[in-house]
Amino acid sequence: MSEQHGNGGMAKGQGGAKGGRKPGGAGPEAGGAREAAAGPDGTKQGPEQYMGMAGARPGHPGPAGRGRYLVAPRPAAWLTAGVPPVEAAALFTLLEEDPEVEVVAQVHPSRSRGLEAIAEPHPVCPPVAVVMMPHERARALAANPQVVVEADQPLAYAAAPSTRPAVPAADPELQVTLQEPPHITVRVTSRGQAVPDAQVWAAGTGSTVYGVTGADGRASLALPADTPATVRSLYVRPSGDHWPVRTGRPFPDDDTLSGTEVEVVVRSLAETFEGFPDRPLTGWGWQAMRLHEIPPTYRGHGVSVALLDSGVDTAHPDLKDTVRAGADFTPGADDGGWRTDATGHGTRCAGIVAAADNRTGVTGIAADATVHALKLFPGGRVADLLRAVDHCISHDIDVAQINVTYDQPSQLAAWKLMDAHAAGIAVIAPAGDTSGALTPLAALPTVLAAGALAHTGTYPPDSPAAATQPPWPGPYPAPFTPTGPGVDLTAPGAAVITTTLGATYTVAEGTAVAAAHLTGLAALVLAHHDQLRATPHPRTAARTDHLMALLRGASRPLPVTEPLRVGAGLPDAPTALGLAAPTSPMTDAGADRMPLGSPSPN
């Protein structure tokens, strides 16, 4: 893919500022740089002098091993006093001439398209070189205060917060494994029929194993560190049109070591919602946010939304006319790669935002918005995220939902998102699904972090999830939503019916599901609020700040014991659109007045 384009200016994070931190989440010393490197005479060294010193060490190969790194000149505004800036071209030339460094790619922001209204023509994020080099060389280069060096981290979903060490569920070093692992068979059925392509997890005391059911509805699982009797639970997620199921101990009294079979019965969505999907469904999230009370002409026409995720299944009948553009930033990308979804995650979020109103299935919150599918998973890295954000800037995206994140804070990603904020792009991200701290990306001050709500009565009565609901009626923080601080707003993120792979529908959960509700509402506000529509706003940070202020001002406080998990609360759609006065604190979302997950009156 050709180099992407971008622009921006120094923003102070009004679009989601958290805790008064400096934009980017770190000060000028971030990004791997330490104090200025001094030469033999005590003077500070430029990149050419410092790299020359690092290379003149014959006979000292250092640690074996190389890594993939991002290298960029530190912006002048982020340099310590007395340190001169270095030009990107000069830095990149030195990297290309170094025999130990392989320059893989370069990411150059540009103003060749769009963004004519931006007042600040100089982006905060500098050009970036993607390089392979020895770890020792990276550490040496990072000591130069003129340069930012950081790992080109792989992107993932809801990465474990960097403040909490990642500990495997069962440490392989301590695991006691069986020489001949027993096998169990899980048979998944619905109404007496086999359910193929269902994902099955078996969680034991020693390990968690995974399989997928075949045409006969069966999945055979090897238990490397368990017996059937020590399997604590099964989790079954059908590919579509059914509720997921989590069981208790499936073999409590079975001491046999192999050949054991258990049947798991899943409930179809049609059993819960009469006539679905032929009869359209209005989900509980619409009712909680009062989206069903806004005028039917409010559909987000003219607004462009980007989903930075795993692509979108554009063959789905509810998405084929709304997801009209995209780009694939994953390794080996092709021109149409964004039209396929490797996980179903992007397709689920796309349905919440913009599924077509075709009187079947579900309808998106902003059904007439144009969705761009920017594919970053699997295989994408921070460098690809930088290119995808540049794509958003150069293609005049209005709202960007970034569903992927990284393990450790990235100064370059923080700067790039400052550029997006300056370009008038509202950036929304899931806060994370770890019940702990926010993801590094969601914690950035220019990102609106979405927490997830659940609601009593939204699961089938016989579902194990229904048994874990609180005894009071109404909304509550979903168990996986972060404990904060830093959550900005909350939205429905559990038991949400939406589109999935194979022209079907599924039950979606996660803070990305909540973020999709906020993304859809943001698109409606940009398209239809009088303060943003009647007087066109230039694409600047002020427009994004105005949008975020409207969403926060329309949010209803929630009666919860952990307010950090819900931020300012749940936005009320009529209020956010200027159609109604602020409402009272949310208690039951009208649960006594309208059954949650009811068929649409359409």
N, C-alpha and C positions, 0 to 999 in steps of 0.2 A: 504494500500500500504506500502511496506517495506520502511525503511528509505533510503533517496536518498544520492547520493554521490556528492562531490564537492571538489574543490581545487582552489587555487589562491594565489596571493601575493599582496603586497601593490602597487597599481597603482596610478599614479597621474593624471588619467583622460584624457590622450591624445585622447582617443577614443570619442571625443565629448566635450572637455572642454569648459565650458561656463563662461565667466566673471572672470576667474582666481580664482574661488572658490576652497576651499579645497575639495578633493574627499569626496563624501558622502553628500556634501551640508551643512556640519556643522562641528564644531570643536569638541574637545574631550568632551565637556560638553553636547553634543547632546544626544538624546535618552531618555530624561526624567530625567537624573541625575543632581543633583545640587551640591553645594560644599560638600566636605567630611563631613560626620556626625561625631560629636565629642561626646565622652562619658563624664561622670562626672569629669574625671581627665583631660579633654582637649585633650586626645589622639584620633586619628582616629580609627574608629571601623571596624573590618572585618565583613563579612556577618553573621557569627555565633553570634558574639556579638550583632550586630545591630538587627538581627531578634529576638534574645532573648529579647532585650529591647522592641521591638514592640509588642511581644506577652504577656509580663508581665503587662497587663493593665486590671485587672479584674474589672468588673462593668462599663467598658467604651466600649460599643459595637460599637460606631462610626456609620457612615451612613449605613443604610440598603442598600443592593444591592451589587452585585458582577459583575465582568467583566472578559472578556477573555483577557489575557495579554501574551506578549512575554518577557521572562526573560533570560538574557545571561550574562556571565562574560565579562567585558570590556577588549578588547585586550590590551596587555601591551603597545603597541605603542601609544595608545590613552588614557593612564592614565596620570593624572597630576603628576608632580615630587614628589617623596617620597611615592606614594601610591602603595603598592604591588599588583600584580595581584592575582586573585583567580581562582582555578581550577574549570572547569565546573562540574566535578563529585562531588566535595565537595558542590558546590552551589545547584546542583540538589538534592543531598541527604537531604540537609536542607529543600528544598521545599517539598520533599516527606514526611518528618517527621512532617511538620507543619500541625496541624489539620484543619486550616482554608484555606489551599491551596490544590487544586486538580490538579495534574499534568495530563494533557490530552494527551500530546504527546511530543516527542523530535525530533529535526531535527539535525542530525549529518553529517557534511561534511566528505567525505572519498576520498581516492585516489585508491580505489580498482579496478577502470576501467579507461583505457585511460589516456591521459594527460602525457605520459611518458616524453614529451619534456619540461615540465614546470620547470623552474629553481628554483622557490620558492616553496618549498613543504608545506608551512604553510598558510592556508587560512586566509584572513583578518576577515571574518565573523566567529564568534565562534559558538560552539554548542548552540542551543536555546531550552529552555523549553516552551511549550505552557501550560498555567495554567489558572484555574479559581480561583479567589481570591477576597476578599472584596476590594473595591476601596481604602479604607483607608490603607490597608496593601500594596497595590501597591504604593501609594504615599510615604509611609514610606520606602519601599525598594528602591525606586528610588532615595532617598536622599543619598544612599551609592555610593561613586564614583567608587567603584569596579564593579558595576552592571549596566547593561542597562535594563530598564523596559519601554516598550511601549505597547500601545493597539494593539491587533491583529485585525486590521481594516478589514472590508469587502472590497472586490474588486469590482470595478464597471467600467463603461466606461466613459471616459472623465469627471472625477469628477470635481466639481466646485473648482477652485483654492482656497487654504486655505487663501489667502490674501483677498478674497472677501466673505463676509458672505453669507451663503446660505439663501435666502429669498424666500419663496414659492410665486408662481404667485398670489395666493389669500390666505391671512392669514386666516386660519379657525376660529381664534378667532374673526375676524372682519367681517366674511362673513355673509351676509344676505341670508338665504336659504328659499325656498318655501316649505310650508307644503305638497303640492301635486305637486311634480316636473313634468313639462310637458315632453312629449317624442317627439322626432323627428325621422324620418326614413330616412336614406341615402341609396339610391339604386345606386349601382355601375354597369355600363354596359360598354361594348366594342363591337362596330359593332352590336349593338342591342342585344347582349347576356349578361346574368348575369355574373358577375365576383365574384366568391366565395372566401372566405378566405382573402379578402382585409381588411387591418387595416384602421380604420377611426378615426380621431380625430376631435372634434368640439371645437373650442376655443371661449369662450364667454367672456363677461366683468367680470363675477364672477368666472368662473371655466373653466377647460378643461376636457372634458370627452372622453372616448375611447370605441370602439366596433369593432367587426369583422363581416364581411358579411357572411351570410349563403349561402346555395345552391342556393337560389333565388336572391343572390346579394344584400340583404337588411341587414342593421344593425340598430337596434333600440337603441337610446341613450336617457337616462334620463338627464335632465338639472336641477341640484339641485339649481342653483343660477342664472339661465337665463331663458329668453323666447326665442322662435325662432327668434324674431326680434333683440335680442342682441347677437346672435351668429355672431362673427366677421369673421370667416373663417372656412373652412373644409380642412383637409389634408387627402388624400387618398393614401395609399401605397399598391398596389396590391402585392400578394405573389410572382409573377414572370411574366416575359414576357410582362410587360406593364410599361409605364412611370408613376411615381407618379404625383399626381395633387394637387395643392393648389388653393382653390377658394377664391373669395372675400366674402362679406356678402351673404349667400345663401337665406335668407328670409328678404330682406330689408323692405318690406311693409306688412309683415304678422304679425298681432297682435294676432293670435290665440294661445292658450296656449298648445295645444296638437294635436297629430295626423298628423302633417305636414310632408309631404314627399318631398324630393328633389332628383333629379337624377344627378349623377356625371358621366360623360363619360371620360373614360381613353383611351389613345392611345396605341396600341400594338407596341412592338418593331419592328415587321415585317412591320408595316406601315411606319416606319421611315427608316429601313434598309432592302432594298428589298432582299427577299430570306432568311433572317435570321430566325432561326439559322441553316438551312440546308446549307446555304452558310456562310463560316466563316467571322468574322468581325475583322478588324483592327481598334481599338479605337483611339480616338484623343490623348490619353496619349502616345501610342506607337510613334505616329508621332511627338509629341512635344519633346520627348526624343530621337528621331531618332533611335528607336529600330528596325524599319523596314529596316534600312540601314546596319545592322551588318550581318555577314555571317550566313546562316541558320544552320550551324553546331554548333553555339554558343548556347548551351542549358543548361549550368550549371551542366553537368554530374559530379558526384563525390562529389558534395557539399550537405551538410545536412542543412536544414532550419527548425527551430522550430517556430510554431505559438502558442503563449500563449494567448488563447482566449476562445471561447465557444465550442470547438470541431469543427469537420468538417463532413459534410455529405458525407461520402465516397461512398455512393451509386450513387452519381452523375457520369454520364459517363465520364465527363472530369476530374474527380479527383480519380476515383477508382484505377488507376494504379500509381498515383504520391504520394498520401498521404498513405504511407506504414507503418507507425509506429506511436505510440502515447502513452499517459498515461492520466488517469483521476484523477485529484487532488481534485475534488469536494466532498462534504459530501455524503456518501453512494456510493462511486465510485465502479464501477465494471471494469473488465478487458477490456471490449469493449466500455465503455462509451464515449471514445474520438471519436468513429465513428459516433456519433450522435451530432447534433448541436442544442442547445436549442434556439438560436436566429437567426441563419443564418449569423451572423457577421463573424465567422471564415471561413465559406464556401465562403463568398464573397472575403475575403482576399486571401484564398488559390487559388482561380481561377486566380487572378491577378498574383500571384507568379508563379504558376506551373500547370495551366490547361493543359491537354494533347493536343498535336497537332494532332487531329484526323479529321481535315478538316471540322469540324462543330463547331458552337458556337464561343467560344473564345479560344485563346491560351495563356498560361502563359508566362511570361518573361523568366523564367528559367524552361522550360517544363520538362527537364530531371533531375532536382534536386530532392532529396528525402526530403519530407516534413514530419515532426513529428508534430502531433496535440496534444498539451498539454492543457487539458481542465481545466479551472479555474473559469468559470462562467456558471451558477449561483451558488452562495454559497461559492465560494473560499474566503480565507482570506490571509493576508500577510504571515502567516506561510506556506500556500500552495504555494504561489509565491516563497518563499525561497526553498521549495522542488522542484518546477518545474525548477528553475534556476540550482539547484544541478543536476537535471536530464540532463539539457543541457550540463553541464560541464562533467559529467561522460559518456555521450553518444557522445562526440566529435562533438557537434553541431557547425557549422560554423557561421551561422547568426540566431539570435533569435529576432523575432518581438514580443514585449510585448504590447498587445492591451488593457490590463486592468490597472487600477491605483488605488490609494487610496486618501483619503481626506487630511490627514496630513503627513508631511515628516516623513519617516521611516529611522532611522539610520541603522537598521539591513538590510533592503532592499538595502540601499546604499552600505554597506559593501559587501553584496552578489554579487551585480553587479560589484563591483571592482574585486571580484574573477573571475567572468565571463570574464571581460576584460583581466585579467592576463592569463586566459586560452585560449586566442586567439579568443574569441567569439565577433563578432560584434553585439551589441545590438541596435536595432532600435525601436522607439516608436512613436505613434501619439502625436503631441504636445498638442492636446485637441481641443474640438469643442465648446468652450464657448466664443470665440471672446475676451478673456481676457488674463490672464497670463497662462503660461504653467502648465500642471499637475505636481504634485510633482515628479512623476517618470521621466517624460520627462525632467525635469529641472536638473537631475543629470548629473554630468560632464562625466560619462562613458556611457552615452546614447545619440545616435544621434536622435535629435528631428525633426520630419517631420511636416512641414506646408503644407497646401493644396492650389493648384491652381485650378481655374476655367478657362474656355475659352469661348469667345463669339462664338455663332453659334453652340453650342453643344446641346442645348435644341430645341425641336420642336418650330417652330415660334409662335404657339398659346399657348405655355406653359407660365404660370405666371412667371416662373423663367426667361424666356427670356426677359420679360419686365423689370427686375431689373438689367440687364447687363449694364455695362458702354457703353457709345456711341462709344468708339474706338474699333477697332478690335484687337483680340489677347488675351493673358493670363492676368489674374488679380487674386489677392488673393481672395480665396473663403470667403464669408461673415463670416463664422464660424471659420476661422483659427485664432489662437491667434495673438494678437498684439505685442507679444514679451515683453522683449528681451529673447533670448535663443533658438529661432528657428535656427536650423543648416542648413537644406536644405529644398527645397520645391519640390513638385511633383504633378502630376494630382490627384485631390481628389474630383471632382464633375462631374456628368454626365458620369460616367465610367460604361460600361457594363461588367458584370462579372457573375459568377456562383452563384446560390442560391439554397435553399432547393427544393426538389421535382424534380430534374433533369431539372430545368428551369434556366432562366437568369433574371437578374434584373439590375436596375440602382442604383449604389452605390455612396454614398457621405460620406465625413468625412476625418479627418487627418489620420485615420487608412488606408483608401484607398490609400492615398498618401504614407504612410509608406510602404505599400505592393509593390508599384512601386520601392521604394528605396531598399527594401529587395531583390526583384528579380534582380535588377541591381547589387547589392553587390554580389549575388551568381554568376552572370556571370563573374564579375571581378575576383573573387577568382578562378574560374575554368579556365579562358581563358587569363588573362593578362599575358604577357610574364614575367614580373617581379615577379609574384607570382606563375606562373605555371612552368617556366623553371627551377628555383631554388627553390625547395620546402622549404617553410618557416616553422620553428617549431611553434607549437601552443602556442604563447606567445603574450603579449601585443604589441610587435613590429609589428607583422603581422596585428593585428587589426588597429594599428595606420597607417600603410602603406596603408591599404585598405581605411580608412577614408580620408587620404590625396589625394588618387587618385580620390575619389568621389568629394571632395571639389575642387580639381584642375580642374576637368572637368565641373564644374558648370558655367552656363552662368548667368550673372547679368540680372535682370529684370527691365524694366522701370516702376517702381511703385512709388507711393508717400509715402508709408510706408515700407521702406526696412527691418525693423525689422521683418516683417511678413513673409519674404521669405528667410531670412538668406543669405547664399552665393549664392543662386539662384537655378536653375534647372539643374541637371546633364545631360550632353550630352553623350549618350551611346557610340558612336564610340570613343569619346575622352577618356572616362573613361577606355575603353578597350585597349587604346594605338593604335587605328587604324587610328586616324585622329588628326590633330592639333587642339588646342582650337578654338572654334568658336566665332563669334561675339556675342554681347549681343542679347538676344532673344527679338524679337518684336512681330511677328505674328505666330511663329511656323510653317511657311509655309502654313498658311491658304489660301493664294491666289493661291498656287500651288497644293494643295491636299485637297479635301474636308475632313473635320474632320468626323471620324466615318465611313470610307468608307469600302466597302466589301474587304476582303483580296484577293490579286491576286492569292492565292493558290486555 
